[in-house]
Amino acid sequence: MSEDERRAVFYKLEHDMPVNLSGTGLQPLGEPGQHVTLAVPREDNLNRLTKKVHDFGSGQIRGNRPPNAEIDRLNAIGQGEPTDRLSDALFRDYKALTKKAHVICEIEIIWVQLPILHVIPRS
């Protein structure tokens, strides 16, 4: 699977609280949400995520915690729908907008986050 093909597929993870996807083979699309995270696969399969789920369910308990305890926060994992990537406002108006003859929208091409610099005043 090429990088473009891999990015065309994304998954919708529903959870009780934010989930760390490190080691799952999934990369979040943007900032993970409080209850929903959209993610793209880094690989051609979900073997690493499957292993984490399996280890959580059958691994050795240490310190009263199963391995990969964060997996417990997940409620559902499924293939994402294109409308899942819309903002709340676009999602709310999606049906009405798709029935219009044309729509004008502004698209942000680049986004850069700059670090906060601490300035030390001269004495």
C-alpha positions as CSV (number, residue, x, y, z in Angstrom):
1,M,0.0,0.0,0.0
2,S,1.4,3.4,-1.0
3,E,1.6,6.4,1.4
4,D,-1.3,8.0,-0.6
5,E,-3.4,4.9,-0.4
6,R,-2.7,4.5,3.3
7,R,-3.7,8.1,4.0
8,A,-6.9,7.7,2.0
9,V,-8.1,5.2,4.7
10,F,-8.6,6.5,8.2
11,Y,-10.1,5.1,11.4
12,K,-12.5,6.6,13.9
13,L,-11.7,5.7,17.5
14,E,-14.3,6.5,20.1
15,H,-13.1,6.6,23.7
16,D,-14.0,7.7,27.2
17,M,-11.0,9.9,27.5
18,P,-8.0,10.7,25.3
19,V,-5.9,7.7,24.2
20,N,-2.2,7.6,23.6
21,L,-1.7,5.8,20.2
22,S,2.0,5.2,20.7
23,G,3.0,1.7,19.5
24,T,-0.4,1.0,17.8
25,G,0.7,1.7,14.3
26,L,-1.9,4.5,14.1
27,Q,-1.1,8.2,13.8
28,P,-3.7,10.8,14.8
29,L,-5.0,13.2,12.2
30,G,-4.6,16.5,14.0
31,E,-5.2,16.9,17.7
32,P,-6.9,13.9,19.4
33,G,-10.3,14.8,20.8
34,Q,-11.7,14.1,24.2
35,H,-14.0,11.4,22.9
36,V,-13.1,10.8,19.3
37,T,-9.8,10.5,17.5
38,L,-9.3,10.1,13.8
39,A,-6.2,8.3,12.8
40,V,-4.3,7.0,9.7
41,P,-2.4,3.7,9.7
42,R,1.4,3.9,9.5
43,E,1.6,0.4,8.0
44,D,-0.4,-1.8,5.7
45,N,-2.1,-3.6,8.5
46,L,-3.3,-3.1,12.1
47,N,-1.1,-5.9,13.6
48,R,0.4,-3.6,16.3
49,L,-3.0,-2.4,17.5
50,T,-4.3,-6.0,17.4
51,K,-1.4,-7.1,19.5
52,K,-1.9,-4.4,22.1
53,V,-5.6,-5.4,22.4
54,H,-4.7,-9.1,22.6
55,D,-2.0,-8.4,25.3
56,F,-4.5,-6.2,27.3
57,G,-7.1,-9.1,27.3
58,S,-4.7,-12.0,27.9
59,G,-1.4,-10.6,29.2
60,Q,0.1,-11.0,32.6
61,I,-1.3,-8.6,35.3
62,R,1.5,-6.5,37.0
63,G,0.8,-4.2,39.9
64,N,-3.0,-4.8,39.5
65,R,-2.8,-3.5,35.9
66,P,-3.1,-5.4,32.7
67,P,-0.6,-4.6,29.9
68,N,-1.7,-1.7,27.7
69,A,-4.3,-0.6,30.2
70,E,-5.1,2.5,28.1
71,I,-6.8,0.2,25.5
72,D,-9.6,0.0,28.1
73,R,-10.6,3.6,27.2
74,L,-11.5,2.6,23.7
75,N,-15.3,2.0,23.1
76,A,-15.2,1.5,19.3
77,I,-12.8,1.4,16.4
78,G,-14.2,1.6,12.9
79,Q,-13.4,3.0,9.4
80,G,-13.9,6.7,9.3
81,E,-16.4,8.4,7.0
82,P,-15.5,11.4,4.9
83,T,-18.0,13.5,7.0
84,D,-16.1,12.6,10.2
85,R,-13.3,15.0,9.0
86,L,-15.7,18.0,8.8
87,S,-15.8,20.8,11.3
88,D,-18.8,20.9,13.6
89,A,-20.3,23.8,11.6
90,L,-19.8,22.0,8.2
91,F,-21.1,18.7,9.6
92,R,-24.2,20.5,10.9
93,D,-24.9,22.1,7.6
94,Y,-23.6,19.3,5.3
95,K,-26.9,18.2,3.8
96,A,-28.0,21.8,3.0
97,L,-24.6,22.7,1.6
98,T,-24.5,19.6,-0.7
99,K,-27.8,20.6,-2.2
100,K,-26.6,24.0,-3.3
101,A,-25.5,24.7,-6.8
102,H,-22.2,26.1,-5.5
103,V,-20.4,26.9,-2.3
104,I,-17.6,29.3,-1.6
105,C,-15.2,28.2,1.1
106,E,-11.9,29.3,2.4
107,I,-9.2,26.6,2.7
108,E,-6.2,26.9,5.0
109,I,-3.2,25.8,3.0
110,I,-0.5,25.9,5.7
111,W,-0.5,26.1,9.4
112,V,2.6,26.7,11.5
113,Q,2.9,26.5,15.2
114,L,5.7,28.6,16.6
115,P,7.3,28.0,20.0
116,I,6.7,30.6,22.7
117,L,9.9,32.5,23.2
118,H,10.8,33.7,26.7
119,V,12.4,37.1,26.5
120,I,14.8,38.0,29.3
121,P,14.6,41.8,30.0
122,R,18.0,43.6,29.9
123,S,19.0,45.1,33.2
